């Protein structure tokens, strides 16, 4: 399908081919689902909302509920205020959410709808009932990516809901743009350490719910409004993934004077060590025996199987907050990430990756705001042994006959990403086993008879 991709690389300023990203409203909608009893609302046309819902549904294989202002040609001329007011009436009459989280779209941003004023007017006129919460985030698709949208909506949770009252012996954890399985595992780690926490947004038990034969408009998961209000009383915020989580942590610092630590996502042994150390320093707890055992098992896998990753040339594509610690993890396992790209503009991404790779892979190419077409051209000029990417990497993998590990957002053609974590010591074990087994499957396929072994 992509066999005609040219090897010659031409600098492109205003063109993206096979983007390594998607738009802000998808990330904002995903973050909003992490609030308990929340109905995300797309302030734009029906087509935008349908696309965002369907993309999330295809990734998680779960029904994603969201509403829309259903813009028409008239809305494009006169603004979407009337549509939003009608939407409030309909949503509360039919769905009765506790929280409505509004994200804007290209059209409403181009028109210039003043959402804070529209929300205030709707509350004063009684369209928003007493006790109901409405928040909003500005998320035009022509700026930023899905990671930016997640960041903006998470910041809005703080802006609208965080309060300063009396100090509480708890920490805030902003998990970053991760799978529900990752958030669930992080909560389990904190519980095992005996740490009280408010984790937000929390999509576990929202987009990975068990099959019971009954439909629930609002699943049991998500961070409650009551918990979000207490975030201003916490002793510290741990923000995982600087691109996704920094804005909310800074907003909480400015609004409620809650200090924060900005950390990489805990993918791999070094990043997880830093996360656990940050929890220890913030709370005074000590790591449990079970946690140390998990760390030891991860080290055991790394040492037992290092010969199969050593010096392997790897191409990596994904969201910046995930790719940075993944690159560090690969280096710690002896692999050589030679091409590392993200579709999100990020100085942090380029600086951190180059720092990680400067001694072990000085020739590595690191590029933010890149696309899959560029990555394919790099691979055609210098082949790799493994590609780690979201589902869109499968076309490159097929064209170049490269083993592929699906990782990140989105994965539309495999199962497990929303159920098995990639963070923490246990999640890193699962991720490393997936990488190793993919390499070993290719070895079995390609080995001649004399080196085709039963025991490796």
C-alpha positions as CSV (number, residue, x, y, z in Angstrom):
1,X,0.0,0.0,0.0
2,X,2.9,2.4,0.8
3,X,5.5,0.8,-1.5
4,X,5.6,4.0,-3.6
5,X,6.9,6.2,-0.7
6,X,10.0,7.9,-2.0
7,X,13.4,7.6,-0.3
8,X,14.3,11.2,-1.0
9,X,13.3,13.4,2.0
10,X,12.0,16.9,1.1
11,X,11.5,19.5,3.8
12,X,7.8,20.3,4.1
13,X,6.5,23.3,5.9
14,X,2.7,23.3,5.4
15,X,1.9,19.7,4.5
16,X,1.3,16.7,6.7
17,X,1.0,13.2,5.1
18,X,-0.3,10.4,7.4
19,X,-0.3,12.6,10.5
20,X,1.0,11.1,13.8
21,X,-1.7,12.8,15.8
22,X,-5.4,13.6,15.9
23,X,-7.3,16.7,16.9
24,X,-7.9,18.5,20.3
25,X,-11.6,17.7,20.9
26,X,-10.9,13.9,21.0
27,X,-8.4,14.4,23.8
28,X,-10.8,16.8,25.6
29,X,-13.7,14.3,25.3
30,X,-11.5,11.5,26.7
31,X,-10.5,13.6,29.6
32,X,-14.1,14.6,30.3
33,X,-15.1,10.9,30.5
34,X,-12.8,10.7,33.5
35,X,-15.3,12.7,35.6
36,X,-18.0,10.7,37.4
37,X,-21.5,11.2,35.9
38,X,-20.1,13.5,33.2
39,X,-21.6,14.0,29.7
40,X,-19.0,15.5,27.3
41,X,-20.5,18.1,25.0
42,X,-19.0,19.1,21.6
43,X,-19.8,22.7,20.8
44,X,-19.9,22.4,17.0
45,X,-21.4,20.3,14.2
46,X,-22.8,16.8,14.5
47,X,-20.1,15.4,12.2
48,X,-17.3,16.5,14.6
49,X,-18.9,14.9,17.6
50,X,-19.7,11.7,15.7
51,X,-16.1,11.3,14.5
52,X,-14.7,11.9,18.0
53,X,-17.1,9.4,19.6
54,X,-16.5,6.8,16.9
55,X,-12.7,7.1,17.2
56,X,-12.8,6.6,20.9
57,X,-15.3,3.8,20.6
58,X,-13.1,2.0,18.0
59,X,-10.1,2.2,20.3
60,X,-11.8,1.1,23.5
61,X,-14.6,-1.1,22.0
62,X,-17.0,0.6,24.4
63,X,-19.9,2.9,23.8
64,X,-18.8,6.6,24.3
65,X,-21.6,8.9,25.2
66,X,-21.4,12.6,24.2
67,X,-23.7,15.4,23.1
68,X,-23.4,18.1,20.5
69,X,-24.6,21.6,19.8
70,X,-25.5,20.4,16.2
71,X,-24.4,23.5,14.3
72,X,-26.1,24.3,11.0
73,X,-25.4,27.0,8.4
74,X,-27.3,29.4,10.6
75,X,-25.1,28.8,13.5
76,X,-22.0,29.5,11.4
77,X,-23.5,33.0,10.7
78,X,-25.2,33.9,13.9
79,X,-23.2,31.9,16.4
80,X,-24.0,28.8,18.5
81,X,-25.5,30.4,21.5
82,X,-29.1,29.3,20.7
83,X,-27.9,25.8,19.9
84,X,-26.1,25.5,23.3
85,X,-29.1,26.8,25.2
86,X,-31.3,24.2,23.5
87,X,-28.7,21.6,24.2
88,X,-28.8,22.3,27.9
89,X,-32.5,21.8,28.0
90,X,-32.3,18.6,26.1
91,X,-29.4,17.1,28.0
92,X,-30.9,17.7,31.5
93,X,-34.3,16.5,30.4
94,X,-33.1,13.3,28.7
95,X,-29.8,12.4,30.3
96,X,-29.6,14.4,33.6
97,X,-25.8,14.5,34.0
98,X,-24.1,15.8,37.1
99,X,-21.4,17.4,35.0
100,X,-21.4,18.7,31.4
101,X,-17.9,19.3,30.0
102,X,-18.0,21.4,26.9
103,X,-15.2,21.4,24.3
104,X,-15.1,23.8,21.4
105,X,-14.4,22.9,17.8
106,X,-13.0,24.6,14.8
107,X,-16.3,26.2,13.8
108,X,-17.2,27.6,17.2
109,X,-13.7,28.9,17.7
110,X,-13.7,30.6,14.3
111,X,-17.1,32.2,15.1
112,X,-15.8,33.3,18.4
113,X,-18.5,32.0,20.8
114,X,-18.0,33.4,24.3
115,X,-18.6,30.2,26.3
116,X,-18.1,31.6,29.8
117,X,-20.8,34.2,29.1
118,X,-23.1,31.7,27.5
119,X,-22.7,29.3,30.5
120,X,-23.3,32.2,33.0
121,X,-26.4,33.4,31.1
122,X,-27.8,29.8,30.9
123,X,-27.3,29.4,34.7
124,X,-29.0,32.7,35.5
125,X,-32.0,31.9,33.2
126,X,-32.5,28.5,34.9
127,X,-31.4,26.3,31.9
128,X,-28.7,24.9,34.2
129,X,-30.4,23.5,37.3
130,X,-29.0,24.2,40.8
131,X,-26.3,21.8,41.9
132,X,-25.3,20.9,38.3
133,X,-21.8,21.6,37.1
134,X,-20.8,22.9,33.7
135,X,-17.1,23.4,32.7
136,X,-15.5,24.2,29.3
137,X,-12.2,24.1,27.5
138,X,-11.2,25.8,24.3
139,X,-10.0,23.1,21.9
140,X,-9.9,24.2,18.2
141,X,-8.7,21.4,15.9
142,X,-6.5,23.7,13.9
143,X,-4.1,24.2,16.9
144,X,-2.4,21.5,18.9
145,X,-3.3,17.8,19.1
146,X,-5.4,15.3,21.1
147,X,-2.8,15.6,23.8
148,X,-3.3,19.4,24.0
149,X,-7.1,18.9,24.1
150,X,-6.7,16.4,27.1
151,X,-4.4,19.0,28.8
152,X,-6.9,21.9,28.3
153,X,-9.9,19.9,29.6
154,X,-7.9,18.7,32.6
155,X,-6.8,22.2,33.4
156,X,-10.5,23.3,33.1
157,X,-11.4,20.8,35.9
158,X,-9.0,22.7,38.2
159,X,-10.2,26.1,37.0
160,X,-13.8,25.4,37.6
161,X,-13.8,23.0,40.6
162,X,-10.6,23.1,42.7
163,X,-11.1,24.8,46.1
164,X,-8.9,25.8,49.0
165,X,-10.3,24.8,52.4
166,X,-8.5,22.9,55.1
167,X,-5.3,20.9,54.4
168,X,-5.8,17.1,53.8
169,X,-3.2,14.4,54.0
170,X,-3.5,13.4,50.4
171,X,-1.7,13.9,47.1
172,X,-3.1,14.7,43.7
173,X,-2.1,12.4,40.8
174,X,-2.6,13.6,37.2
175,X,-2.0,10.4,35.3
176,X,-1.4,11.9,31.8
177,X,-3.0,10.7,28.6
178,X,-2.9,7.0,29.3
179,X,-5.1,4.0,29.1
180,X,-7.7,3.2,31.8
181,X,-5.6,0.2,32.7
182,X,-2.7,2.5,33.4
183,X,-4.8,4.7,35.7
184,X,-6.1,1.7,37.5
185,X,-2.6,0.3,38.1
186,X,-1.3,3.7,39.4
187,X,-4.2,3.8,41.8
188,X,-3.4,0.3,43.0
189,X,0.3,1.2,43.5
190,X,-0.7,4.2,45.7
191,X,-3.2,2.1,47.6
192,X,-0.5,-0.5,48.2
193,X,1.8,2.2,49.5
194,X,-1.0,3.4,51.8
195,X,-1.2,6.8,50.2
196,X,-4.5,8.8,50.1
197,X,-4.9,10.4,46.7
198,X,-7.2,12.1,44.2
199,X,-6.5,10.8,40.7
200,X,-8.0,13.0,37.9
201,X,-9.2,12.5,35.3
202,X,-9.8,8.8,35.9
203,X,-11.2,6.8,33.0
204,X,-10.9,3.4,34.7
205,X,-14.3,1.8,35.0
206,X,-15.6,4.2,32.4
207,X,-14.2,3.0,29.0
208,X,-13.2,-0.5,30.2
209,X,-16.4,-1.6,32.0
210,X,-17.4,-5.2,32.6
211,X,-20.1,-6.8,30.5
212,X,-23.2,-7.3,32.8
213,X,-26.0,-7.3,30.2
214,X,-27.2,-3.9,31.4
215,X,-26.5,-0.5,29.9
216,X,-25.4,2.4,32.2
217,X,-25.4,5.8,30.7
218,X,-22.8,6.8,33.4
219,X,-20.5,4.0,34.5
220,X,-19.3,3.7,38.1
221,X,-15.9,5.1,37.4
222,X,-14.6,8.7,37.1
223,X,-13.4,11.2,39.6
224,X,-16.3,12.7,41.6
225,X,-16.9,16.5,41.7
226,X,-16.5,16.3,45.5
227,X,-13.0,14.8,45.1
228,X,-12.0,17.4,42.5
229,X,-13.0,20.2,44.9
230,X,-10.5,18.8,47.5
231,X,-7.5,18.9,45.1
232,X,-6.8,22.4,46.4
233,X,-6.2,21.0,49.9
234,X,-3.7,18.3,48.9
235,X,-0.1,18.4,50.1
236,X,1.3,18.0,46.6
237,X,0.5,17.2,43.0
238,X,2.3,14.6,40.9
239,X,1.9,15.4,37.3
240,X,2.8,12.5,34.9
241,X,3.7,13.5,31.4
242,X,4.7,17.1,31.1
243,X,2.9,17.8,27.8
244,X,-0.4,16.5,29.0
245,X,-0.3,17.3,32.7
246,X,1.7,20.4,33.3
247,X,-1.1,22.9,32.6
248,X,-3.4,21.5,35.2
249,X,-0.6,21.2,37.8
250,X,0.4,24.8,37.2
251,X,-3.2,26.0,37.4
252,X,-3.6,24.2,40.8
253,X,-0.4,25.8,42.0
254,X,-1.6,29.3,40.9
255,X,-5.1,28.9,42.2
256,X,-4.6,26.9,45.5
257,X,-0.8,27.1,46.1
258,X,-0.4,23.3,45.8
259,X,3.2,22.5,44.8
260,X,3.8,19.9,42.1
261,X,6.4,17.6,40.7
262,X,6.5,17.2,37.0
263,X,7.5,13.6,36.1
264,X,7.9,11.4,33.1
265,X,5.2,8.7,32.7
266,X,6.5,5.7,34.7
267,X,7.3,3.5,31.8
268,X,10.4,1.4,32.3
269,X,12.5,0.9,35.4
270,X,14.2,4.3,35.6
271,X,11.0,6.4,35.2
272,X,9.1,4.2,37.6
273,X,11.9,4.5,40.1
274,X,11.5,8.3,39.9
275,X,7.8,8.1,40.3
276,X,8.0,5.9,43.4
277,X,10.8,8.2,44.8
278,X,8.5,11.2,44.3
279,X,5.7,9.5,46.2
280,X,8.0,8.6,49.0
281,X,9.3,12.2,49.3
282,X,5.9,13.7,49.2
283,X,4.3,11.4,51.8
284,X,7.1,9.8,53.8
285,X,6.1,6.2,52.9
286,X,8.5,3.4,52.2
287,X,8.1,1.0,49.2
288,X,6.4,-2.3,50.1
289,X,8.0,-5.7,49.7
290,X,5.5,-6.5,46.9
291,X,6.6,-3.4,45.0
292,X,10.2,-4.2,45.4
293,X,9.5,-7.8,44.2
294,X,7.8,-6.4,41.1
295,X,10.9,-4.3,40.4
296,X,13.1,-7.3,40.8
297,X,11.0,-9.3,38.3
298,X,11.3,-6.5,35.8
299,X,15.1,-6.5,36.2
300,X,15.1,-10.3,35.9
301,X,13.4,-10.1,32.5
302,X,15.7,-7.4,31.3
303,X,18.8,-9.4,32.2
304,X,17.6,-12.8,31.1
305,X,16.6,-11.6,27.6
306,X,18.8,-8.7,26.9
307,X,20.7,-10.5,24.1
308,X,17.6,-10.3,21.9
309,X,17.2,-6.6,22.3
310,X,20.9,-5.6,22.3
311,X,21.8,-3.4,19.4
312,X,18.4,-3.8,17.7
313,X,17.6,-0.7,15.6
314,X,14.2,0.5,16.6
315,X,11.8,3.2,15.2
316,X,9.4,4.8,17.7
317,X,6.4,6.9,17.1
318,X,3.7,8.2,19.4
319,X,2.6,10.8,21.9
320,X,5.6,12.7,23.5
321,X,4.8,11.8,27.1
322,X,4.8,8.1,26.2
323,X,7.7,8.1,23.7
324,X,10.2,9.8,26.0
325,X,10.2,7.2,28.8
326,X,9.8,4.4,26.3
327,X,12.9,5.6,24.6
328,X,14.7,5.6,27.9
329,X,13.4,2.1,28.6
330,X,14.7,0.8,25.3
331,X,18.1,2.2,25.9
332,X,18.2,0.6,29.3
333,X,17.5,-2.7,27.6
334,X,20.4,-2.3,25.1
335,X,18.2,-1.4,22.1
336,X,19.0,1.5,19.8
337,X,16.1,3.9,19.0
338,X,17.4,5.4,15.8
339,X,14.3,7.2,14.7
340,X,12.0,8.8,17.4
341,X,9.1,11.0,16.3
342,X,5.9,12.5,17.6
343,X,3.1,14.4,15.8
344,X,2.8,16.8,18.7
345,X,5.0,20.0,18.8
346,X,7.1,19.7,21.9
347,X,10.5,21.1,22.9
348,X,10.5,18.9,25.9
349,X,10.2,15.8,23.7
350,X,13.2,16.7,21.5
351,X,15.3,17.9,24.4
352,X,14.7,14.8,26.6
353,X,15.0,12.3,23.8
354,X,18.3,13.8,22.6
355,X,19.6,13.8,26.1
356,X,18.7,10.1,26.6
357,X,20.2,9.1,23.2
358,X,23.3,11.3,23.0
359,X,25.8,8.7,24.3
360,X,24.3,5.4,23.2
361,X,22.8,6.4,19.9
362,X,24.4,9.7,18.9
363,X,23.2,9.3,15.3
364,X,19.6,9.1,16.3
365,X,17.0,11.3,14.5
366,X,14.6,12.9,16.9
367,X,11.8,15.1,15.6
368,X,8.6,16.6,17.0
369,X,5.7,17.8,14.9
370,X,6.5,15.0,12.4
371,X,4.3,12.6,10.5
372,X,4.3,8.9,9.5
373,X,5.3,9.6,5.9
374,X,8.6,11.2,7.2
375,X,9.1,8.2,9.5
376,X,8.6,5.8,6.6
377,X,11.1,7.7,4.5
378,X,13.7,7.5,7.3
379,X,13.1,3.7,7.5
380,X,13.5,3.3,3.7
381,X,16.9,5.1,3.9
382,X,18.0,3.1,7.0
383,X,16.1,-0.1,7.8
384,X,15.2,-1.0,11.4
385,X,14.6,-4.2,13.2
386,X,11.5,-3.1,15.0
387,X,8.8,-0.5,14.8
388,X,6.8,0.7,17.9
389,X,3.8,2.8,16.9
390,X,0.1,3.2,17.1
391,X,-2.1,1.3,14.6
392,X,-1.2,3.5,11.7
393,X,2.3,2.1,11.8
394,X,1.0,-1.2,10.4
395,X,1.1,0.2,6.8
396,X,4.8,1.0,7.2
397,X,5.4,-2.4,8.8
398,X,3.7,-4.2,6.0
399,X,5.5,-2.2,3.2
400,X,8.9,-2.7,4.8
401,X,8.4,-6.2,6.3
402,X,9.2,-4.9,9.9
403,X,7.8,-6.5,13.1
404,X,5.4,-4.1,14.7
405,X,4.5,-3.5,18.4
406,X,1.3,-1.5,18.7
407,X,1.6,1.1,21.4
408,X,-0.2,4.3,22.3
409,X,-3.1,6.0,20.8
410,X,-5.0,4.7,18.8
411,X,-5.0,1.0,18.5
412,X,-8.0,-0.1,16.4
413,X,-7.2,-3.6,15.4
414,X,-6.0,-5.4,18.5
415,X,-7.2,-6.2,22.0
416,X,-5.6,-5.7,25.4
417,X,-4.3,-2.1,25.4
418,X,-7.2,-0.9,27.6
419,X,-6.9,-3.8,30.0
420,X,-3.2,-4.4,30.5
421,X,-1.1,-1.5,31.8
422,X,2.2,-0.3,30.4
423,X,3.2,1.9,33.4
424,X,4.8,0.9,36.7
425,X,7.0,-2.1,37.2
426,X,4.2,-4.6,36.3
427,X,3.1,-2.6,33.3
428,X,6.7,-2.3,32.1
429,X,7.0,-6.1,32.4
430,X,4.0,-6.6,30.2
431,X,5.3,-4.0,27.7
432,X,8.8,-5.6,27.6
433,X,7.4,-9.1,27.1
434,X,5.3,-7.8,24.2
435,X,8.4,-6.3,22.6
436,X,10.5,-9.4,23.2
437,X,7.9,-11.8,22.0
438,X,7.4,-9.8,18.8
439,X,11.1,-10.0,18.1
440,X,11.2,-13.7,18.9
441,X,8.2,-14.4,16.6
442,X,10.1,-12.7,13.8
443,X,13.2,-14.7,14.6
444,X,11.3,-17.9,14.4
445,X,9.8,-16.9,11.1
446,X,13.1,-16.0,9.5
447,X,15.5,-18.5,11.0
448,X,16.8,-21.3,8.7
449,X,16.4,-24.9,9.8
450,X,19.8,-25.1,11.4
451,X,19.1,-22.2,13.8
452,X,15.4,-22.8,14.4
453,X,15.4,-23.6,18.1
454,X,12.8,-25.1,20.4
455,X,14.4,-23.5,23.5
456,X,15.6,-19.9,23.4
